[in-house]
Amino acid sequence: MNAHVTNAVVLRDLSRSFKGKTVLDRISLDIPAGQFVALLGESGSGKTTLLRALAGLDDDAETKGHYSTPESVSVLFQDSRLLPWKTVIDNVTLGLRRADGQAAARDMLRDVGIGDKTDVWPSTLSGGQKQRASLARSLLREPDLLLADEPFGALDALTRLKMQALLMRLVERQRPTIILVTHDVDEALLLSDRVLVLKDGSIIEDHSISLPHPRHEHQAELFSLRSKLLKSLGVEADNI
């Protein structure tokens, strides 16, 4: 790697265990600032555990090795984590420390397409709207590192595509480093600069994708890599 490239995330022999069971096994990894990384792997491979380690969660884990992340980190979960007793804008600005917080939140909510929902209760929102609010909350903090744990996994196919496009449009403006956990190979290929495959707590594959955005699944480079990734995940491409 170029010596002048700044790494946003560095892991060195990182292991994580829960009650004696090893979930991450001596992972070493460098992620340059501004890179969009997708994590693929079967259930139990360690994807979410790695993400939660970088987020500083799971205090009950036994951790060995070390890692470093930027100071400004935001987490986007699969469920929106909106507090039902607070309005949308109050959820988005919760804990925010900036003088223009309310105005910036209204701008961000307009950016994600729910500018007319600022003062309503979360219970009145659709699933896609809740995730838009959650995305607004994360990006409003202008994080250097955005950790996304299957944020679109519970959405219907059409809403998921819209959210993927929205995420790419917004991050183009802020340029954070992103680590996305997903089970969707096509989502990984269409969004990320780099795809990592985890198995039994270790990284077994590391692929770079240099194609510009927007992409489509029929591009030759993506089609070939898709077959490799599906095979690594135990799925034959011919069956999809």
C-alpha positions as CSV (number, residue, x, y, z in Angstrom):
1,M,0.0,0.0,0.0
2,N,1.1,3.5,-0.8
3,A,3.0,4.9,2.3
4,H,1.1,8.2,1.9
5,V,-2.3,6.6,2.3
6,T,-3.9,7.4,5.6
7,N,-5.7,4.4,7.2
8,A,-9.0,5.1,9.0
9,V,-9.2,1.7,10.6
10,V,-6.3,-0.5,11.6
11,L,-6.6,-4.0,13.2
12,R,-3.7,-6.1,14.4
13,D,-4.2,-9.7,15.5
14,L,-7.6,-8.8,16.8
15,S,-9.4,-11.7,18.6
16,R,-12.7,-11.6,20.4
17,S,-14.2,-14.3,22.5
18,F,-17.4,-14.7,24.5
19,K,-17.4,-17.2,27.4
20,G,-14.5,-19.0,25.9
21,K,-15.9,-19.2,22.3
22,T,-13.7,-17.4,19.8
23,V,-15.7,-15.4,17.3
24,L,-12.9,-13.3,15.8
25,D,-9.6,-15.0,15.3
26,R,-6.4,-12.8,15.0
27,I,-7.7,-10.4,12.3
28,S,-5.2,-7.9,10.8
29,L,-6.6,-5.3,8.4
30,D,-6.0,-1.8,7.1
31,I,-8.9,0.3,5.7
32,P,-7.9,3.6,4.0
33,A,-9.8,6.7,4.8
34,G,-12.8,7.2,2.6
35,Q,-13.0,3.5,1.5
36,F,-16.4,1.7,1.4
37,V,-15.9,-1.8,2.6
38,A,-18.6,-4.6,2.6
39,L,-18.4,-7.5,4.9
40,L,-19.9,-10.8,3.7
41,G,-20.1,-14.2,5.4
42,E,-22.5,-16.8,6.6
43,S,-24.3,-16.3,9.8
44,G,-21.9,-16.7,12.8
45,S,-18.8,-15.8,10.7
46,G,-18.0,-12.8,12.9
47,K,-19.3,-9.9,10.7
48,T,-21.4,-8.2,13.3
49,T,-18.9,-9.0,16.1
50,L,-16.2,-7.2,14.1
51,L,-18.5,-4.2,13.6
52,R,-19.5,-4.0,17.2
53,A,-15.8,-4.2,18.3
54,L,-15.0,-1.2,16.2
55,A,-18.0,0.6,17.6
56,G,-16.8,0.0,21.2
57,L,-19.7,-2.3,22.1
58,D,-19.9,-5.7,23.8
59,D,-18.0,-4.9,27.0
60,D,-18.4,-8.6,28.1
61,A,-16.1,-9.8,25.3
62,E,-12.6,-10.9,25.9
63,T,-10.4,-9.0,23.5
64,K,-6.8,-9.6,22.4
65,G,-4.7,-7.7,19.9
66,H,-5.6,-4.1,19.2
67,Y,-7.4,-1.8,16.7
68,S,-7.7,1.9,16.0
69,T,-10.6,3.9,14.6
70,P,-11.2,7.6,14.0
71,E,-12.6,9.7,16.9
72,S,-15.9,10.3,15.1
73,V,-17.8,7.1,14.6
74,S,-21.5,6.6,13.9
75,V,-23.5,3.3,13.9
76,L,-26.4,2.5,11.6
77,F,-28.3,-0.6,12.8
78,Q,-30.7,-2.9,11.0
79,D,-33.6,-1.5,13.1
80,S,-33.9,2.3,13.3
81,R,-33.5,2.6,17.1
82,L,-35.9,5.6,17.2
83,L,-37.3,6.5,20.6
84,P,-41.1,6.3,20.4
85,W,-41.7,9.1,22.9
86,K,-39.7,11.6,20.9
87,T,-40.5,13.3,17.6
88,V,-38.5,12.5,14.5
89,I,-36.4,15.6,14.7
90,D,-35.8,15.1,18.5
91,N,-34.6,11.6,17.7
92,V,-32.2,12.8,15.0
93,T,-30.7,15.5,17.2
94,L,-30.5,13.4,20.4
95,G,-27.2,14.0,22.0
96,L,-26.0,16.3,19.2
97,R,-23.6,19.0,20.3
98,R,-23.7,21.7,17.6
99,A,-25.3,25.2,17.8
100,D,-27.1,24.7,14.5
101,G,-28.4,21.3,15.4
102,Q,-32.1,21.9,14.7
103,A,-31.5,23.7,11.4
104,A,-29.0,21.1,10.2
105,A,-31.3,18.3,11.2
106,R,-34.2,19.8,9.2
107,D,-31.8,20.1,6.2
108,M,-30.7,16.5,6.6
109,L,-34.2,15.2,6.9
110,R,-35.1,17.0,3.6
111,D,-32.0,15.4,2.1
112,V,-33.2,11.9,3.0
113,G,-36.7,12.7,1.7
114,I,-38.7,13.0,4.9
115,G,-38.5,16.8,5.4
116,D,-42.3,16.8,6.1
117,K,-42.0,14.3,8.9
118,T,-39.8,16.3,11.3
119,D,-42.4,16.8,14.0
120,V,-44.3,13.5,13.8
121,W,-44.0,10.4,16.1
122,P,-41.9,7.4,14.8
123,S,-45.0,5.2,15.1
124,T,-46.5,7.0,12.1
125,L,-43.6,6.3,9.8
126,S,-43.2,3.3,7.4
127,G,-40.2,1.0,7.8
128,G,-38.3,2.8,5.0
129,Q,-39.0,6.2,6.5
130,K,-37.7,5.1,9.9
131,Q,-34.5,4.0,8.2
132,R,-34.2,7.3,6.4
133,A,-34.5,9.0,9.8
134,S,-31.8,6.7,11.2
135,L,-29.6,7.5,8.3
136,A,-30.1,11.2,8.8
137,R,-29.2,10.8,12.5
138,S,-26.0,9.1,11.6
139,L,-24.8,11.4,8.8
140,L,-25.8,14.5,10.7
141,R,-22.9,13.8,13.0
142,E,-20.6,13.9,9.9
143,P,-18.7,10.8,11.1
144,D,-15.3,9.9,9.8
145,L,-16.3,6.2,10.1
146,L,-19.9,4.9,9.5
147,L,-20.5,1.4,10.7
148,A,-23.6,-0.1,9.1
149,D,-25.0,-3.4,10.3
150,E,-27.5,-4.7,7.6
151,P,-29.3,-1.3,7.7
152,F,-31.6,-2.2,4.7
153,G,-32.0,-5.9,5.5
154,A,-35.6,-5.6,6.7
155,L,-36.9,-3.5,3.9
156,D,-38.8,-4.6,0.8
157,A,-36.8,-4.9,-2.4
158,L,-37.9,-1.6,-4.0
159,T,-37.4,0.4,-0.8
160,R,-34.0,-1.2,-0.3
161,L,-32.9,-0.1,-3.8
162,K,-34.0,3.5,-3.1
163,M,-32.1,3.5,0.3
164,Q,-29.0,2.2,-1.4
165,A,-29.1,5.0,-4.0
166,L,-29.8,7.5,-1.2
167,L,-26.8,6.3,0.9
168,M,-24.4,6.6,-2.1
169,R,-25.7,10.1,-2.9
170,L,-25.2,11.3,0.6
171,V,-21.8,9.7,1.3
172,E,-20.5,11.1,-1.9
173,R,-20.9,14.5,-0.2
174,Q,-19.3,13.6,3.2
175,R,-16.9,10.9,2.1
176,P,-16.7,8.9,5.4
177,T,-15.1,5.5,5.6
178,I,-17.9,2.9,5.6
179,I,-18.0,-0.7,6.8
180,L,-21.2,-2.4,5.7
181,V,-22.3,-5.8,7.0
182,T,-24.6,-7.4,4.6
183,H,-25.8,-10.9,3.5
184,D,-26.7,-9.5,0.0
185,V,-23.9,-10.1,-2.5
186,D,-25.4,-7.8,-5.1
187,E,-25.6,-5.0,-2.5
188,A,-22.0,-5.4,-1.7
189,L,-21.0,-5.3,-5.4
190,L,-23.1,-2.3,-6.3
191,L,-22.0,-0.1,-3.3
192,S,-18.6,-1.0,-2.1
193,D,-15.0,-0.3,-3.1
194,R,-13.8,-3.5,-1.4
195,V,-15.5,-6.8,-0.4
196,L,-14.2,-8.9,2.5
197,V,-15.5,-12.4,3.1
198,L,-15.3,-13.7,6.7
199,K,-15.4,-17.4,7.7
200,D,-15.0,-18.7,11.2
201,G,-13.8,-15.4,12.5
202,S,-11.1,-14.9,9.8
203,I,-10.9,-12.9,6.6
204,I,-10.6,-15.5,3.8
205,E,-11.1,-13.2,0.8
206,D,-10.3,-9.6,0.0
207,H,-11.5,-8.1,-3.3
208,S,-11.2,-4.6,-4.7
209,I,-13.7,-3.1,-7.0
210,S,-12.5,-0.2,-9.2
211,L,-15.7,0.4,-11.2
212,P,-17.2,3.9,-11.0
213,H,-20.7,4.5,-9.7
214,P,-23.5,4.0,-10.6
215,R,-23.0,0.3,-11.4
216,H,-25.3,-2.4,-12.7
217,E,-25.2,-6.1,-11.9
218,H,-24.6,-7.1,-15.6
219,Q,-21.2,-5.5,-15.8
220,A,-18.6,-8.2,-16.6
221,E,-16.3,-7.5,-13.7
222,L,-19.2,-7.6,-11.2
223,F,-20.7,-10.7,-12.8
224,S,-17.5,-12.7,-12.5
225,L,-16.9,-11.6,-8.9
226,R,-20.5,-12.3,-8.0
227,S,-20.0,-16.0,-9.0
228,K,-16.8,-16.2,-6.9
229,L,-18.5,-14.6,-3.8
230,L,-21.5,-16.8,-4.0
231,K,-19.3,-19.9,-4.3
232,S,-17.4,-18.7,-1.2
233,L,-20.7,-18.4,0.7
234,G,-21.7,-21.9,-0.3
235,V,-24.2,-20.9,-3.0
236,E,-23.9,-21.9,-6.7
237,A,-24.6,-18.9,-9.0
238,D,-26.6,-21.1,-11.4
239,N,-29.1,-21.6,-8.6
240,I,-29.8,-17.9,-8.2
